Amino acid sequence: MLVGCRQRPLLAAGMDEKEELKRLRRENARPKEDNETLRKTAAYFARETTR
């Protein structure tokens, strides 16, 4: 079974479910951090442009 835009197998060969969950959580952490940074940056510039 393939998932996501990268088309990786859901469970890589030799990985158990816990290892796969750890990998997926690490993989998802970066985009979440990026989204938070972008949200804060947009809020900052919205405040600065209304002054």
C-alpha positions in Angstrom: 0.0 0.0 0.0 1.3 3.4 -0.9 0.6 6.7 1.0 1.3 10.4 0.6 2.9 12.3 -2.2 6.2 10.5 -1.8 4.6 7.2 -2.6 6.4 5.2 0.1 5.3 1.8 1.2 3.2 2.1 4.4 5.5 -0.3 6.2 9.0 -0.4 4.9 10.7 -3.8 4.7 11.8 -5.0 8.1 10.1 -2.2 10.1 7.5 -3.0 12.7 4.6 -0.8 13.4 6.2 1.1 16.3 9.2 2.0 14.2 7.0 3.1 11.4 5.0 5.3 13.7 8.2 6.9 15.1 9.4 7.6 11.5 6.1 9.1 10.5 5.9 11.3 13.6 9.5 12.6 12.9 8.6 13.2 9.3 5.5 15.2 10.3 7.2 17.2 13.0 9.1 19.5 10.5 6.0 20.6 8.4 4.2 21.3 11.7 7.1 23.5 12.9 7.2 25.3 9.5 3.5 26.0 9.6 3.7 27.4 13.1 6.6 29.7 12.0 4.6 30.9 9.0 1.5 31.5 11.1 3.5 33.6 13.5 5.3 35.5 10.7 2.0 36.3 9.0 0.5 37.6 12.2 3.6 39.7 12.9 3.5 41.3 9.4 -0.3 41.8 9.6 0.2 43.8 12.9 3.1 45.8 11.4 1.2 46.8 8.2 -1.8 48.1 10.1 0.3 50.6 12.2 
